[in-house]
Amino acid sequence: MSATVVRRRFSVAEFRRLAESGLAHPDERLELLDGEVVRMSPIGQRHAACVDLASTLAGRQLGAAVIVRVQGPLRLDDETELYPDVALLAPRDDFYRGNMPTGRDALLVVEVADTSLAYDLGTKAPCYGRAGVHTMWVVDLQGGVVEVLSEPSAGGFDLRRTVRPGAVLSHPLLPALSMAAADLLA
């Protein structure tokens, strides 16, 4: 006789209640992806430095034109809440106190991939695109490139281009934003 594995799917509301109840260790990095709780890898030194650099540069260059959120929640649908490394959100007077930002509020999401490239591109990127995130940068620390995904659609993102260290990253909705790919990849 074989055992049947039953998976319990969670909504974002249930996921938040689980976190608030203390069932997960406060330092444990968890995300909710399509109803399943996913444990994220620990953050290494290069990863952390890249996140710090991207968020600092974005804050300096864009000021009040965006809200820079670092590893904070982004609700993509009723069963998906991800914590992108950096999210540039459309500004709001309440700083999203009233409700969680959604994919449509995210002008840019940056995911730094040291060991998670396949997961970031193959699993998370389609979720971000379906939710209406305008643009996603995946900083591939191992490969030494930045993957830029744009034109969100029901299938994820329709455009993908690879940016190499000699190029500069920009964003069509944020003309003041300019980051050297080499700086993020250092």
Buried (B, 14 or more C-beta within 10 A) or exposed (E): EEEEEEEEEBBBEBBBEBBEEEEBEEEEBBBBBEBBBBEBEEBEEBBBBBBEBBBEBBBEBBEEBBBBBBBBBBBBBEBBBBBBBBBBBBBEEEEBEEEBBBBEBBBBBBBBBBEBBEBBBEEBBBBBBBBBBBBBBBBBBEEEBBBBBBEBEEEBBEEBEEBEBEBEBBBEEBEEBEBBBBBBBE
